Amino acid sequence: MSRQQISAVIILAAGAGTRMNSATPKVLHSIAGRSLLHHAMVAANQLEPNRVVVVVRHERDAVAAEASAIAPETLIADQDDIPGTGRAVYCGLSVLDATAMAGAVAATGGGAEARDARAKGVVLVTSADVPLVTGDLLQSLATGHAEGGNAVTMLTARVGAPGAYGRIIRGTDGEVLRIVEAKDASDAELAIDEINAGIYAFEAEALRTALASVGRDNAQREMYLTDVVEIVRESGGRVGAFIAPDAVATEGVNDRVQLAAAAATLNRSILEKWMRVGVTIVDPGTTWIDADVTLEPDSVVLPGTQLLGATYVSTGASVGPDSTLKDVEVRANATVLRTHGELAVIEEGATVGPFSYLRPGTILGTDGKIGAFVETKNASIGAHTKVPHLSYVGDAEIGEYTNIGAATIFVNYDGVGKAQTTVGSHVRIGSDNTLIAPLTVGDGAYTGAGAIIRKDVPPGAMARNSSPQQTVEGWVEARRPGTASAQAAREALERDAAATKGDA
């Protein structure tokens, strides 16, 4: 079945998710850098349907905003006060139909044909709380639906502990007869290990007709979508089931325990994908990689590393151990060791760490170095330039082949606003310098150790502001008599005097 033949995907995202015990809607909780809703929408859009509609209710505005941010063309359907998955799908289908008719009216100017231009073809129904369902799995369901000539095809799975899932009731010939919810099932039905995954392929007209007959005569007083299966079958429609090759992929998230389990499963899948294309991941047990991260072959990820957001690691680069990078570009053959970084670029052959903090806006040039206990922010550091240790570089632009001495601080904030410091190429900044912005240090300039630089330094100049050293002999004995320092000084002076007398 081609992807273009899928008319629409309806994603159910209206539930409260009370078992999450969270102020955040369940479908907005995240794993692998995406919300649960985002995972569902990615899978749906991989089928290239004509329309995707997300059905919302609980925390309606937040969920709708997330859906629109992910894909602005997404349709939003509001579930009304009638509870149940059947009602949710009814609301979603109503929005699809209204959108289709509005489009037809706009195209034709109205008429009977336009008024009947409701959604046609195959409509898939999935849920926003099954983040391990992939586009490939949905496509397999749709393909099985077409090949079977079915009016309804449900996704099922065989599990060892079916729990609260609805059970699939089959006839003696294996044909699907109906789905029974666990709360309405007999003991014999509860023993069935084939469960309903809550994901379906429907012919639009069969779905529309059956939803009109769904009642609420059940323990929960809800409109069950599962009732559509029996209604379609009784009206002569063919009902089929596609058993998921991997039952784990169909598992839903209802609480924090299941959220963590889904995250771990998805992470293992992501790691395996990258290892199979040539990435070395030394310890998968301590490595976490988000879904939108990209790794090139022959890159290396060391233990205790998290690669988050849209991080990109190029061939020959090494990240870790014990590093967290979010939205960071690591170019070829760069090395990042025990570092936290966000929205930064590390150019080819550069080295970072250990114990560095790269804040947003950091760009480290080719073969550059950011060393131990260095923090950078909104800083462009040129090729071959080094900031080796114990420094803060904020709101700065530094040229090539420059060295920033240990314990140098770029003072970029005066309590009111930020200011820029520009340091040229081939500059030597002495240890323990304070560079007070706004400031420019020209190419080839030097600064002395311990200098406080307040004024621009011309190219090739030396800037220093230290005063002559003053030494007050006997100060400790006079001001701190009886202390251990005074005693040590007295003994040292006595040794020096004895040595001088011996030499004489």
N, C-alpha and C positions, 0 to 999 in steps of 0.2 A: 504494500500500500504506500503510495507516495505521500509525502508530508503535506502537499497541497490539498489533499482530499479531506483533511481534518478541518471541519468547519470551525470548531471552537473548543476551548478548554475552560471549564469552570473550576475554580479553586475555592474550596470552602475554608473560610478564615473568620467565621463569626463567633466561634466558641469563646467562653470566658477563661477556660484553662485553670479552674480553681485549684487543682492539685499542685500547680506550680507555686502556690502561696507567694505571689509576686504582684507588685504594682505594675510591672511590665506585662503587656499582653503576651500570652504564650507564644504566639506566632512571631513575635518580635525578639524572642530570645535567640541568641546566635551560637552557631558552631562553625568552625573553619572560616571565620571572618564574614559569614553571611547570616542574616536572620533565617529562621525556618521558612518564613514566607518567601524570602529571596531564593532559597534552594528550590522550592516548589515552582516558582516562576521561571527559573532557569530551565528546569526540566521541561516545563510546558512549552516554552518558546523554542526549544530545540526541535520541536515538531513543526515549527513554522505554521501554526494555525492561522486562520483568518482573524480570529478574535481570541483574546484571553479576558475573562471576567473574574474578578475576585469578589466573593460574597463576604460582607462585613457586618458586624453588629457591636460586639463588646469592644470598647475603646475605639469606636468607629473611625474617628478622625486620624488617630495615630496609625492605625493599620492601613487606611486608605492612602495616607501620605507616604508610607513606606512603599506601597505598591506603585504609586505614581512616580516616585523617585527612581525605582528600579526600571520601570518601562512606562513612560508617560502616556502611551496609547492604550494602556490597560483600562478596561471598563470596570466600574465599581457598582456593585449591586448591594442594596441595603436589605437585610433580612428583617421582616416585620416581627410582630409579637408572637406569631405562631411558631412554636419550637419544632426542632427536628431537622435532620439532614435533607429529608424530602422537601420541606418548605424552603430550605436554603437553595437547593437546586432549582426549585420553582421560581424563586426570585431572580436567580442568575439567568435562567432561560428567558424570563420576561424581559430583562434588560437586553439580552441578545436579540430577541424578536423586535423590540422597540427600535433598537439601533439599526437592524436590517431594514425595517420598514421606513425609517427616517431617511436612510441612504437611498432607498428605492424611490421615495417621493422626490428627493432632491435631484435624482438622476432623470426621472421620467415626468415630473410635474404632477404626479398623483395618478388616480385611477384605480380600478379594481386590482390590477396586477400588482401595483405598488403596495396596496393595503394588505395583500396576502404574502408579501415578501418576507416571511418569517425565516428564522434560522433553519437551514436544511443540512443534510449530510450527517457526518459523524460528530458527536459531541462527547468529549472526554470529561469525566468528573474525577477530580483528585482532591487531596487535602493539603492544607498548609503545614500540617504537623507530621509529615512523613519525609524528612529531609534526605533519606537515603534512596528514595525513588529517583531514577535517572530518566533522561529523555529516551535512552535506548530501551528501557523497560516499558515506558509508555508506548513507544513505537511498536514493540513486540505485541503489546496488548491490542493496539489498533490493527496490526497486521492479522493477528489471530481472529479478530472480530470480522474483518473483511473476508478472510478465507473461509470462515465458517458460515457466512451468509446470515449472521445473527442480527437480531433486533437489539439484544443486550449481551454484552460480554463483560464479565466481572473478573477482576484480578483476585486470585486466591493464593493461599500458601498453606503448606503443611507444617505444623509446629508441634513440638512435644508437650507444651503447656498452653492450650488455647485461651485459658483465662476468660476475660470478659468479651472476647471477640465473638461476632456472629458466626454461626456454623453453617456450612454449605450442606444442604439436603439434596441428595441425588436419588434418582430412580434406579431401578434394577439394571437398566441399560447404561447407567452412568450419566444420563441427562440431568442437568440442574433443574430441580423442581422449585426450590425457594431458599431463602436465607432466614434463619431464625435467630433473633437476638438472644444473647446468653441469659438475660433476665426473664425471657419468655420461653426458654428451652426446657424440655424434659430431661431427666437424667440420661436417657439413651442418647438424646441429641447432644448433650454436653460432652459425651464421650467421643464425639467426632473430632478428628484432628485437622480437618481442612477448614480453614477460617476465611472469612471475608476480609480482604484488605482495605475495603472502602474505596476502591478505585474502579471506575467503570468506563466502558465505551458504549454509547447509545446511538441508535438512529434517532435523529432529532424528533421526528413525528411520533415515533413510538414512545419516546420519553414524555413528550408534551401530553399525549393522550392519557398515558398511565398516571401521570402526576395529578391529573384532574380527578382521579378516582381514589387517591390515597387518603385513608382516614386516620383517626387517632385512637383507635380501639386497642390500646396496648398498655403495658404497665407504666410507661413513662408519659403517656398522653401526648406523644409526639408524632409528627409526620415522618415516618421512617422512609428513607430512600430505598431501603431493602425491600419494601413492599412492592416497588415497581417491578421487581423481577417476577414475582408471582402473577401480578396483574398482566404483564406482557405475555407471559406463558399461557395464561388462561384465555387470552384473546387471540391465540394462535401464533404469536411471535416466537421465534427461536431464541433460546437462552443458552449461552455458552459460558465457559470459564477458562481462563488462562492461568495455569499454575506458575507462580514466580519461580524461576530457577534457584534463587537464593531467598529464603524466607526472611532473612535479616533485613533485606532491602525494603520490606514492607512494614517494618516495625514503626509504630507511631511514638510520639513524645507527649507524655501527659504529666510528668513530674521531673524534678531535678535529677533523679537517679537515671531515668531514661534519657534525659538530655545529655548527661555525661557519657552514657553508654553509646549513644548515637555519635557523639563527638569523637570518641575513641575509635569506633568502627570506621567513620569517614576518614579520620586521620590515617589509619592503617592503609586504607585504599589509596589515599593521596601519596603516601610515602612509597607504596609499591609501584604506583604509576611512574614516579620519577626515577626510582631505582632501575626499572626495566628499560628506561631510555638512556641510561648511562650516568646517572648521578650517584655519587657515593654518599650514602647516609650511614655513618659509622654505628650509631646506636638508635634504631627506630623507637626503642622504648622510651627515650627521653627527648625525642624530636617532634615538634609540632609545626605543621606547615598549612597555611590557609589555602582555600580553594583557588584564589586568584593570584597566588605566587607563581612565578615562572623560573625554572632552573634549566640551565643549558648543560649538555653532556660534559662529563669530566669536571664538573664543579664538585665541591666537597662540603658536606654539612657535618660538623662534629657534635659530640654529645651535648645535651642540655641546651639546645638551640631552638628558638621560636622564630619562624619567618612568617610575617603577618602582612595583611593587606595586599598591596600590589607589588611587593618586593620582587626584584629581578636579580638573579645571580648568574653571572656569565661563566663561560668555559675557563677552567683553570683557577677560578676563585675559590677561596676557602673561608667558611664562616663558622665561628665557634672555636672552642667549646664555650658554653655558658653565655650565649649572646642572644639578644632580642632585637630584631630589625622589623620595622613597620614602614611600608612604602619607601623602601631604600633601594637604590640601584647600586649593585656591586659589579664593577666591570671586570674584564678578563684579568686573571692572575693577581687580583687584589687579595689581601688577607685581612680578616676582621676577627679579633681575638677578645673575648670577654668584654663585649661592648653592647651598649644600648643605643639604638639609633632610630630616628623617625624623619621621613621626608628629606632624606639626604642622598647625595651622589658621591660614590667613591670610585674614582677613575682608575684606569688600568694600572696595575702594578703597585698601587698604593697600599699602605699598611695602616691599620687602626688598632689601638689597644696595646696592652690590656687596660681594662677599667676606664674606658673612654665613654663620653656621653655626647652623641651627635644629635643636636636638636634641629628642628626644621630649618631649612635654608642652607644647610652646610653643603659645600662642594669641595671635595679634596681632589686636587689635580693629580695627573699622572706621576707615579713614583713618589708621591708625597707621603708625609707621615704625620699622624696624630697619635701621640703616645700615651703613656700611663697617666691616669687621673687628669685628663684634659677634657674640658667642656667647650663645645662650640655651638654658636647659634647665628643664623643668617650670616654666615662667613664663607667667602670664596677664597680658598687657599690654593695658590698656584702650583704648577708642576715642579716637582723636586723640592718643594718647600717643606720644612719640618717644624712641627710644634711638639717637641719630644715629651714634655712632662710638666705636670702640676700647673697648668695654665688655663685661663679663661679667655676665649676669643669670641666676642660678640659684636655683631654689626660691623664687620670688617671685610676689607678686600686686601689680600696679600699677594704679591707678585711671585715670580719664579725664583728658585734657588735661594730662598731666604731662610734664615734660621731664627726661631723665636726661643730665647733663653728660658730656662726653667723658672717657674713661679712668676710668669708675666701675666699681668691682668690688663685687658682692654676695657677701660672704664667707659661704657657706652650709655650710661643712664645718669642723669643729674637730678633725679627725683621728680622731674616734670616730663621730659621727653628723651628719646633715644637719638644718638648722634653717631656718625660714621667715622671709622678710622681707616686710612689707606696707607699701606706699607708697600714700598716698591719691591723691585727684584734685586737679588744679591745683597740684601740688607742683613745686618747682624744686630739683633736686639739682645742686649745683655741680660743676664739672669736677674730675677727679682725686679723687673721693670714695671712701672705703671704708666700706661699710655692713655691720656685723658682726652676723649673725643669732644669736639671734632678735631681731627689731627691728620696730618700727612707727613710721612717719613719717606724721603726721596730715595731713588735707586742708589744702591751702593753705600748708603749711610750706615753708621755704627752708633750704638748707644752704650754707655757705660753701665756696669753692674749697679743695681740698686737705684737707677735713675727714675725720676718722676718727670715724664715728658708732657709738657703742657702746650708747647709751641711747635709749629711745623719745623721739621728738620730738612735742610736742603740736601740734594743729592751729594753723596760723597762726604758729608760732614760727620763730625763726632759730636754727639750730644751727651753731656754729663752734668750733674749738679751736686756732686758729693763735696762735703767740706773736709778740711784737713783733720786727720785723726788726733784726738787729744788723749794723752795717757797720764793719769794721776797716780804716781807711785805711792804705795802705802795706804791706799784708800780703804781696803778691806780691813786692815788692822785698826785703822782709826775709826771707821764707821760700823764695823761688825765684829768687835772684839769678842773673843771667846767662842766664836762659831767654828764649825768644822772647816769652813773655807779659810778662815784666818789661821787656824792651826796648820793646814796643808800649805798655805803660802809661806808661813814662817819656816817650816821644815824645808821647803824648796829653796828658800833664800839661804838657809844655813848650808844646804848641800852645795849650792852654787859658790858660796863664799869659801867653803872648804876646798872645792875643786880649783878655784882661782888661786888660793894660797898654795896648794900643792903644785900647781903649774909654775908658780913663782920660785 
